[in-house]
C-alpha cells in the first residue's frame, strides 16, 4: 500500500517521472542515473533505489519540408530494494514522445509522451517469520503452517505525460504525468491457483499524478537560476517539493550548481514539512555528477537520528549544445 519510490534529484532522470521529457536533452543523446540510499542509520539494511535512463531525439521532416518538431525515444531501468526482507522491485520501460513546435522560431514546444513497462517483484521468504514459529523459549524455531504464494511475479505498467516549454533565454516549463492508470494488482497472492477465500488476493497499485512548474532565469551572462515546484499525488497521499538551483562557471569548461529544496507531505500524520534538501553538482564538458542529502526535519525536532537520505547522480549528454533547451534542468 506504499507510495512509489521518489528521488530528490528527479530532474537528472526526467523520463522516470514524466515520459514526455524523453528527447528533450540539450544534445544528441542523454544517459543519466540516480542512486538513493535511505535511512541507513536507522535500519539494519537501508532502503535503496536506483534508476538508469537513456534517451535520444530525431528531428522531423515531411518529404522535403523541414519542421522543428522532435521525436524522442528512450528507456528507463529501475530497481527498488528492501534488503532486510530481500524484497525487490525491478522495472524496464520503453519511452516515446513527440514534441510539436508551436512557433516557427522553435522557441515553444508542446510534448506528449508514453511509457510502457514491465515490472517484476520478488521476495525471499527465508527472511520472514510468523507467529506459529515461536516456541516461547528459544524464539522462532518451529516450522510454519503458513501457505505462501509464489515469491516472484510480474505485471505491465503504463504512464502518460505532457510537457510545455516556452521562451528563448529565460525559459518556462510546465507539465505533468499520469502513472499506473490501469492500477495493476501488485499482490503476490494473485498468482495462487486455488486461493484461500480468507486471503485478500487484490492489492491495486494506486494511480499517481505528477505536476511541476519550473523555469530557467538568466541572471547574468554566466549565472542561471532554476526555481521549481513539484507535486505528486498517489492514493490519499500528497508530496510537494519547492526548490531552486543556481549555476555558474568555474573555468576550464567546468560549471558548478548549488541548490536547496524543501519537501512537505500530507499523509497519516497530516500536512507538515518533512525534509530540507541541499544539493550540489559539478559539470565538466558533457559529464555531470551531483550529490544531495535529505535532512529529515523530524530528526531535528524530536532529537532523533537516522531518517536522512543520500543521493548521488551522474549524467552524460552527448554533443551538448544548450540550444534546444526544452527540458527542465538540474
C-alpha positions as CSV (number, residue, x, y, z in Angstrom):
1,X,0.0,0.0,0.0
2,X,3.1,2.3,-0.1
3,X,3.8,5.1,-2.5
4,X,6.3,4.9,-5.4
5,X,10.0,5.4,-4.7
6,X,11.0,9.1,-5.1
7,X,14.2,10.9,-5.9
8,X,15.3,14.3,-4.7
9,X,17.3,14.8,-7.9
10,X,14.4,13.9,-10.0
11,X,15.3,16.2,-13.0
12,X,18.5,14.2,-13.5
13,X,16.4,11.2,-14.8
14,X,13.4,13.1,-16.2
15,X,11.7,10.3,-18.1
16,X,11.2,8.4,-14.8
17,X,8.7,11.0,-13.6
18,X,7.4,12.2,-17.0
19,X,7.7,10.3,-20.2
20,X,7.1,13.5,-22.2
21,X,10.6,14.6,-21.3
22,X,12.2,11.9,-23.5
23,X,14.2,13.5,-26.3
24,X,14.5,16.9,-24.6
25,X,18.2,16.8,-23.8
26,X,20.4,19.7,-24.8
27,X,22.4,17.4,-27.0
28,X,22.0,14.4,-29.4
29,X,21.5,11.9,-26.5
30,X,21.5,11.6,-22.7
31,X,22.4,8.9,-20.2
32,X,21.5,9.5,-16.6
33,X,21.5,7.6,-13.3
34,X,20.4,8.3,-9.7
35,X,21.1,6.2,-6.7
36,X,19.2,6.8,-3.4
37,X,20.3,5.4,0.0
38,X,17.5,5.9,2.6
39,X,17.5,5.6,6.4
40,X,20.9,3.8,6.6
41,X,21.5,4.9,10.2
42,X,18.0,3.8,11.4
43,X,17.8,0.4,9.8
44,X,19.9,-2.7,9.7
45,X,19.7,-2.5,6.0
46,X,18.7,0.8,4.2
47,X,16.1,1.2,1.5
48,X,17.9,1.5,-1.8
49,X,16.5,2.9,-5.1
50,X,18.3,3.1,-8.4
51,X,17.2,4.5,-11.8
52,X,19.0,4.5,-15.1
53,X,17.6,6.4,-18.1
54,X,18.7,7.0,-21.6
55,X,17.1,8.9,-24.5
56,X,17.8,10.4,-27.9
57,X,15.9,12.5,-30.3
58,X,15.2,12.8,-34.1
59,X,14.2,15.9,-36.0
60,X,11.1,15.5,-38.1
61,X,10.7,16.3,-41.8
62,X,7.7,15.7,-44.1
63,X,9.1,14.9,-47.5
64,X,11.3,17.9,-48.4
65,X,9.6,20.1,-45.9
66,X,11.7,20.7,-42.7
67,X,9.9,21.1,-39.4
68,X,11.4,21.8,-35.9
69,X,9.2,19.1,-34.5
70,X,11.1,16.4,-32.5
71,X,10.5,12.7,-31.8
72,X,12.1,11.3,-28.6
73,X,12.7,7.7,-27.7
74,X,14.3,6.3,-24.5
75,X,14.5,3.6,-21.9
76,X,14.1,3.5,-18.1
77,X,15.6,0.8,-15.8
78,X,14.5,1.0,-12.2
79,X,15.3,-1.0,-9.0
80,X,13.9,-0.6,-5.5
81,X,15.3,-2.9,-2.8
82,X,14.5,-3.6,0.9
83,X,17.4,-5.8,1.9
84,X,16.1,-6.8,5.3
85,X,13.3,-8.8,3.6
86,X,15.2,-9.2,0.3
87,X,12.2,-7.6,-1.4
88,X,13.0,-6.3,-4.8
89,X,11.0,-4.3,-7.5
90,X,12.6,-4.2,-10.9
91,X,11.2,-2.4,-13.9
92,X,12.2,-1.9,-17.5
93,X,10.3,0.6,-19.7
94,X,10.3,1.9,-23.2
95,X,9.5,5.6,-23.7
96,X,8.3,7.5,-26.7
97,X,7.5,11.2,-27.1
98,X,6.5,13.8,-29.7
99,X,7.3,17.5,-29.4
100,X,5.3,19.8,-31.5
101,X,6.8,23.2,-32.2
102,X,4.3,25.9,-31.6
103,X,6.3,28.6,-33.3
104,X,8.5,28.9,-36.5
105,X,11.5,30.0,-34.3
106,X,11.3,26.8,-32.4
107,X,11.1,28.5,-29.0
108,X,7.9,27.0,-27.9
109,X,7.1,23.3,-27.7
110,X,4.3,21.0,-26.5
111,X,5.3,17.5,-25.9
112,X,3.4,14.3,-25.3
113,X,4.9,11.0,-24.1
114,X,4.0,7.4,-23.3
115,X,5.9,4.9,-21.2
116,X,5.2,1.2,-21.4
117,X,7.0,-1.1,-18.9
118,X,7.2,-4.5,-17.3
119,X,7.6,-4.7,-13.5
120,X,8.9,-7.8,-11.7
121,X,8.6,-8.2,-7.9
122,X,10.2,-10.9,-5.7
123,X,10.8,-11.6,-2.0
124,X,12.9,-14.1,0.0
125,X,10.6,-16.0,2.4
126,X,13.6,-17.3,4.4
127,X,13.8,-13.9,5.9
128,X,10.2,-13.8,7.2
129,X,8.9,-15.3,10.4
130,X,5.3,-16.0,11.6
131,X,3.7,-16.3,15.0
132,X,3.2,-20.1,14.8
133,X,7.0,-20.5,14.6
134,X,7.5,-19.0,18.1
135,X,8.4,-21.8,20.6
136,X,8.0,-19.5,23.7
137,X,11.6,-20.4,24.8
138,X,14.2,-20.0,22.1
139,X,12.4,-17.8,19.6
140,X,11.1,-18.5,16.1
141,X,12.5,-22.1,15.7
142,X,9.3,-24.0,14.7
143,X,8.2,-24.6,11.1
144,X,5.2,-22.6,9.9
145,X,1.9,-23.8,8.5
146,X,1.5,-20.5,6.6
147,X,0.6,-21.2,3.0
148,X,2.7,-18.7,1.0
149,X,2.2,-17.7,-2.6
150,X,4.9,-17.8,-5.3
151,X,7.6,-15.3,-4.4
152,X,8.1,-13.9,-7.9
153,X,5.6,-12.3,-10.3
154,X,5.4,-9.6,-12.9
155,X,2.9,-7.2,-14.5
156,X,2.7,-4.4,-17.1
157,X,2.5,-0.7,-16.3
158,X,1.8,2.4,-18.2
159,X,2.3,6.2,-17.9
160,X,1.3,9.2,-19.9
161,X,2.9,12.7,-19.8
162,X,2.7,16.2,-21.2
163,X,5.3,19.0,-21.1
164,X,5.2,22.6,-22.3
165,X,8.3,24.7,-22.8
166,X,8.4,28.3,-23.9
167,X,10.9,31.2,-24.1
168,X,14.3,32.0,-25.7
169,X,16.8,33.0,-23.0
170,X,14.6,32.9,-20.0
171,X,12.6,29.6,-20.2
172,X,9.4,28.4,-18.6
173,X,8.3,24.8,-18.2
174,X,5.0,23.2,-17.0
175,X,3.9,19.7,-17.3
176,X,2.6,16.5,-15.6
177,X,2.2,12.8,-15.9
178,X,-0.4,10.2,-15.0
179,X,1.2,6.9,-13.8
180,X,-0.3,3.4,-13.2
181,X,-3.6,4.4,-14.9
182,X,-4.6,0.7,-15.2
183,X,-4.0,0.3,-11.4
184,X,-2.2,-3.1,-11.7
185,X,-2.6,-5.7,-9.0
186,X,0.7,-6.0,-7.0
187,X,-0.4,-8.8,-4.6
188,X,1.8,-11.9,-4.5
189,X,-1.4,-13.9,-3.9
190,X,-2.7,-13.1,-7.4
191,X,-0.6,-16.0,-8.8
192,X,-2.1,-18.6,-6.4
193,X,-4.1,-21.2,-8.4
194,X,-6.5,-22.1,-5.6
195,X,-6.5,-19.1,-3.3
196,X,-7.7,-19.1,0.2
197,X,-11.0,-17.2,0.3
198,X,-9.9,-15.6,3.6
199,X,-6.9,-14.1,2.0
200,X,-7.1,-10.9,0.0
201,X,-5.6,-11.5,-3.4
202,X,-6.0,-8.0,-4.7
203,X,-3.8,-5.0,-3.9
204,X,-4.1,-2.5,-6.6
205,X,-1.3,0.0,-7.1
206,X,-2.7,3.5,-6.7
207,X,-2.7,5.9,-9.6
208,X,-0.2,8.7,-9.3
209,X,-0.4,12.2,-10.7
210,X,2.8,14.3,-11.0
211,X,2.7,18.0,-11.7
212,X,5.5,20.5,-11.9
213,X,6.4,24.1,-12.8
214,X,10.0,25.1,-13.5
215,X,11.9,27.9,-15.1
216,X,15.4,28.9,-16.2
217,X,16.3,32.6,-15.5
218,X,19.4,34.3,-16.9
219,X,20.7,36.5,-14.1
220,X,23.9,37.4,-15.8
221,X,25.7,36.2,-18.9
222,X,27.1,33.2,-17.0
223,X,24.8,32.8,-13.9
224,X,21.5,30.9,-14.2
225,X,18.7,30.4,-11.6
226,X,16.4,27.4,-11.7
227,X,13.4,27.7,-9.4
228,X,10.9,24.8,-9.4
229,X,7.9,23.2,-7.7
230,X,6.9,19.5,-7.9
231,X,3.7,17.9,-6.6
232,X,3.0,14.2,-6.5
233,X,-0.4,12.7,-5.5
234,X,-0.8,9.0,-5.0
235,X,-3.8,7.5,-3.3
236,X,-4.7,9.7,-0.4
237,X,-1.1,11.0,0.0
238,X,0.4,14.2,-1.3
239,X,4.1,15.3,-1.6
240,X,5.2,18.7,-2.6
241,X,8.8,19.9,-3.1
242,X,9.9,23.5,-3.5
243,X,13.4,24.4,-4.5
244,X,15.8,26.3,-6.6
245,X,19.3,25.8,-8.0
246,X,21.9,28.4,-9.1
247,X,24.7,27.6,-11.5
248,X,27.8,29.5,-12.6
249,X,31.1,28.7,-14.4
250,X,34.3,27.6,-12.6
251,X,36.5,27.8,-15.7
252,X,38.2,25.1,-17.8
253,X,34.8,24.0,-19.2
254,X,33.5,23.4,-15.6
255,X,30.2,24.6,-14.2
256,X,29.1,24.4,-10.5
257,X,25.5,24.1,-9.4
258,X,24.2,24.6,-5.8
259,X,20.6,24.3,-4.6
260,X,18.2,23.9,-1.8
261,X,14.8,22.1,-1.6
262,X,12.0,21.8,0.9
263,X,9.7,18.7,0.9
264,X,6.3,18.6,2.6
265,X,3.8,15.7,2.8
266,X,0.2,15.2,3.6
267,X,-0.2,11.6,4.9
268,X,-1.4,9.8,8.0
269,X,0.4,12.4,10.2
270,X,-1.3,15.3,8.4
271,X,0.3,18.2,6.5
272,X,3.8,19.0,7.6
273,X,7.3,19.8,6.2
274,X,9.4,16.7,6.3
275,X,12.9,17.4,4.8
276,X,15.4,20.1,3.8
277,X,17.4,19.0,0.8
278,X,20.8,20.7,0.0
279,X,22.4,19.6,-3.3
280,X,25.5,20.4,-5.4
281,X,26.6,19.4,-8.9
282,X,29.7,19.8,-11.0
283,X,29.7,19.7,-14.8
284,X,32.8,19.1,-16.8
285,X,32.2,19.3,-20.5
286,X,29.4,16.8,-21.3
287,X,29.5,15.0,-17.9
288,X,27.9,16.0,-14.6
289,X,27.9,14.5,-11.1
290,X,25.6,15.6,-8.4
291,X,25.1,15.0,-4.6
292,X,22.1,15.7,-2.3
293,X,21.2,14.9,1.3
294,X,17.7,14.8,2.7
295,X,17.8,16.3,6.2
296,X,14.7,14.9,7.9
297,X,13.1,17.7,10.0
298,X,11.6,15.2,12.5
299,X,15.1,14.2,13.4
300,X,15.9,17.8,14.3
301,X,12.6,18.5,16.1
302,X,12.4,15.2,18.1
303,X,16.2,14.8,18.7
304,X,16.3,11.6,16.7
305,X,18.7,10.4,14.0
306,X,18.8,8.1,11.1
307,X,15.9,9.1,8.9
308,X,18.1,11.0,6.5
309,X,18.8,10.0,2.9
310,X,21.7,10.4,0.5
311,X,21.7,10.5,-3.3
312,X,24.4,10.6,-6.0
313,X,23.6,11.2,-9.6
314,X,25.6,11.1,-12.9
315,X,24.6,12.2,-16.3
316,X,26.2,12.5,-19.7
317,X,24.8,14.5,-22.6
318,X,26.4,13.6,-26.0
319,X,27.3,16.6,-28.1
320,X,26.0,19.1,-25.6
321,X,25.0,22.4,-27.3
322,X,22.4,24.1,-24.9
323,X,20.4,25.4,-27.9
324,X,17.2,23.4,-27.8
325,X,16.6,23.8,-24.1
326,X,13.1,22.4,-23.7
327,X,13.8,20.3,-20.6
328,X,13.8,21.5,-17.0
329,X,17.4,21.4,-15.8
330,X,19.0,20.1,-12.6
